[in-house]
Amino acid sequence: MPNGFLSPVYSQVTVRTDPEAPGITEFAEYCVCTVHWRNLTTGAAGAVSPSRFTGPVLTGSGTVVTVLTVNGLSDRVGVLTALPGAGTWNVP
Protein backbone atom coordinates (compact mmCIF):
# COMPACT_ATOMS: atom_id res chain seq x y z
CA MET A 1 0.00 0.00 0.00
CA PRO A 2 1.48 3.43 -0.88
CA ASN A 3 2.89 5.49 1.96
CA GLY A 4 0.35 7.91 3.43
CA PHE A 5 -2.70 5.69 3.07
CA LEU A 6 -4.51 3.86 5.82
CA SER A 7 -5.07 0.16 5.55
CA PRO A 8 -8.59 -1.14 6.14
CA VAL A 9 -9.27 -1.85 9.80
CA TYR A 10 -12.24 -3.56 11.34
CA SER A 11 -12.67 -3.19 15.06
CA GLN A 12 -15.39 -4.02 17.51
CA VAL A 13 -15.77 -3.49 21.22
CA THR A 14 -17.32 -6.21 23.34
CA VAL A 15 -18.51 -5.91 26.90
CA ARG A 16 -18.68 -8.32 29.81
CA THR A 17 -20.77 -8.22 32.93
CA ASP A 18 -20.66 -10.52 35.95
CA PRO A 19 -23.64 -11.25 38.23
CA GLU A 20 -21.15 -11.42 41.13
CA ALA A 21 -20.02 -7.83 40.39
CA PRO A 22 -23.33 -5.92 40.01
CA GLY A 23 -23.23 -2.53 38.35
CA ILE A 24 -19.89 -3.14 36.63
CA THR A 25 -19.20 -3.30 32.90
CA GLU A 26 -15.86 -4.42 31.54
CA PHE A 27 -14.84 -3.55 27.97
CA ALA A 28 -13.14 -6.68 26.64
CA GLU A 29 -11.60 -5.22 23.48
CA TYR A 30 -9.82 -1.95 22.84
CA CYS A 31 -9.74 0.42 19.91
CA VAL A 32 -9.01 4.01 18.93
CA CYS A 33 -12.53 5.02 19.89
CA THR A 34 -14.71 6.46 22.62
CA VAL A 35 -17.71 4.61 23.98
CA HIS A 36 -20.36 7.06 25.22
CA TRP A 37 -22.76 5.23 27.54
CA ARG A 38 -25.97 5.96 29.43
CA ASN A 39 -27.78 3.81 31.95
CA LEU A 40 -31.46 4.19 31.06
CA THR A 41 -32.53 2.83 34.45
CA THR A 42 -30.52 5.23 36.65
CA GLY A 43 -29.69 8.11 34.27
CA ALA A 44 -25.94 7.74 34.92
CA ALA A 45 -23.75 8.49 31.91
CA GLY A 46 -20.11 8.60 30.94
CA ALA A 47 -17.52 7.96 28.29
CA VAL A 48 -14.54 5.65 28.12
CA SER A 49 -11.80 5.01 25.57
CA PRO A 50 -11.25 1.25 25.91
CA SER A 51 -7.59 0.25 26.09
CA ARG A 52 -5.63 -2.51 27.73
CA PHE A 53 -5.20 -0.11 30.67
CA THR A 54 -8.91 0.62 31.12
CA GLY A 55 -10.35 -1.03 34.17
CA PRO A 56 -13.97 -1.94 34.86
CA VAL A 57 -16.51 0.87 34.49
CA LEU A 58 -19.18 1.57 37.10
CA THR A 59 -22.22 1.88 34.85
CA GLY A 60 -24.68 0.82 37.57
CA SER A 61 -27.27 -1.92 37.28
CA GLY A 62 -29.88 -1.59 34.56
CA THR A 63 -30.16 -1.22 30.81
CA VAL A 64 -27.11 0.48 29.30
CA VAL A 65 -27.06 1.97 25.79
CA THR A 66 -23.95 3.16 23.96
CA VAL A 67 -22.68 4.86 20.86
CA LEU A 68 -19.09 4.45 19.69
CA THR A 69 -17.14 7.17 17.89
CA VAL A 70 -13.66 6.99 16.31
CA ASN A 71 -10.87 9.12 17.82
CA GLY A 72 -7.71 10.80 16.66
CA LEU A 73 -7.44 9.87 13.00
CA SER A 74 -8.28 13.23 11.43
CA ASP A 75 -4.62 14.30 11.34
CA ARG A 76 -3.53 11.37 9.14
CA VAL A 77 -3.19 11.53 5.38
CA GLY A 78 -5.62 9.38 3.43
CA VAL A 79 -9.29 8.66 3.39
CA LEU A 80 -11.04 7.24 6.43
CA THR A 81 -14.53 5.85 6.47
CA ALA A 82 -15.71 5.44 10.03
CA LEU A 83 -19.04 3.89 10.79
CA PRO A 84 -20.11 4.59 14.37
CA GLY A 85 -21.45 1.69 16.38
CA ALA A 86 -24.16 1.33 18.97
CA GLY A 87 -25.16 -1.28 21.50
CA THR A 88 -27.45 -2.15 24.38
CA TRP A 89 -27.03 -4.59 27.25
CA ASN A 90 -28.36 -5.28 30.72
CA VAL A 91 -26.03 -4.95 33.69
CA PRO A 92 -26.93 -7.10 36.71
C-alpha positions as CSV (number, residue, x, y, z in Angstrom):
1,M,0.0,0.0,0.0
2,P,1.5,3.4,-0.9
3,N,2.9,5.5,2.0
4,G,0.4,7.9,3.4
5,F,-2.7,5.7,3.1
6,L,-4.5,3.9,5.8
7,S,-5.1,0.2,5.5
8,P,-8.6,-1.1,6.1
9,V,-9.3,-1.9,9.8
10,Y,-12.2,-3.6,11.3
11,S,-12.7,-3.2,15.1
12,Q,-15.4,-4.0,17.5
13,V,-15.8,-3.5,21.2
14,T,-17.3,-6.2,23.3
15,V,-18.5,-5.9,26.9
16,R,-18.7,-8.3,29.8
17,T,-20.8,-8.2,32.9
18,D,-20.7,-10.5,35.9
19,P,-23.6,-11.3,38.2
20,E,-21.1,-11.4,41.1
21,A,-20.0,-7.8,40.4
22,P,-23.3,-5.9,40.0
23,G,-23.2,-2.5,38.4
24,I,-19.9,-3.1,36.6
25,T,-19.2,-3.3,32.9
26,E,-15.9,-4.4,31.5
27,F,-14.8,-3.6,28.0
28,A,-13.1,-6.7,26.6
29,E,-11.6,-5.2,23.5
30,Y,-9.8,-1.9,22.8
31,C,-9.7,0.4,19.9
32,V,-9.0,4.0,18.9
33,C,-12.5,5.0,19.9
34,T,-14.7,6.5,22.6
35,V,-17.7,4.6,24.0
36,H,-20.4,7.1,25.2
37,W,-22.8,5.2,27.5
38,R,-26.0,6.0,29.4
39,N,-27.8,3.8,31.9
40,L,-31.5,4.2,31.1
41,T,-32.5,2.8,34.5
42,T,-30.5,5.2,36.6
43,G,-29.7,8.1,34.3
44,A,-25.9,7.7,34.9
45,A,-23.7,8.5,31.9
46,G,-20.1,8.6,30.9
47,A,-17.5,8.0,28.3
48,V,-14.5,5.7,28.1
49,S,-11.8,5.0,25.6
50,P,-11.2,1.3,25.9
51,S,-7.6,0.2,26.1
52,R,-5.6,-2.5,27.7
53,F,-5.2,-0.1,30.7
54,T,-8.9,0.6,31.1
55,G,-10.4,-1.0,34.2
56,P,-14.0,-1.9,34.9
57,V,-16.5,0.9,34.5
58,L,-19.2,1.6,37.1
59,T,-22.2,1.9,34.9
60,G,-24.7,0.8,37.6
61,S,-27.3,-1.9,37.3
62,G,-29.9,-1.6,34.6
63,T,-30.2,-1.2,30.8
64,V,-27.1,0.5,29.3
65,V,-27.1,2.0,25.8
66,T,-24.0,3.2,24.0
67,V,-22.7,4.9,20.9
68,L,-19.1,4.4,19.7
69,T,-17.1,7.2,17.9
70,V,-13.7,7.0,16.3
71,N,-10.9,9.1,17.8
72,G,-7.7,10.8,16.7
73,L,-7.4,9.9,13.0
74,S,-8.3,13.2,11.4
75,D,-4.6,14.3,11.3
76,R,-3.5,11.4,9.1
77,V,-3.2,11.5,5.4
78,G,-5.6,9.4,3.4
79,V,-9.3,8.7,3.4
80,L,-11.0,7.2,6.4
81,T,-14.5,5.8,6.5
82,A,-15.7,5.4,10.0
83,L,-19.0,3.9,10.8
84,P,-20.1,4.6,14.4
85,G,-21.4,1.7,16.4
86,A,-24.2,1.3,19.0
87,G,-25.2,-1.3,21.5
88,T,-27.4,-2.1,24.4
89,W,-27.0,-4.6,27.3
90,N,-28.4,-5.3,30.7
91,V,-26.0,-5.0,33.7
92,P,-26.9,-7.1,36.7
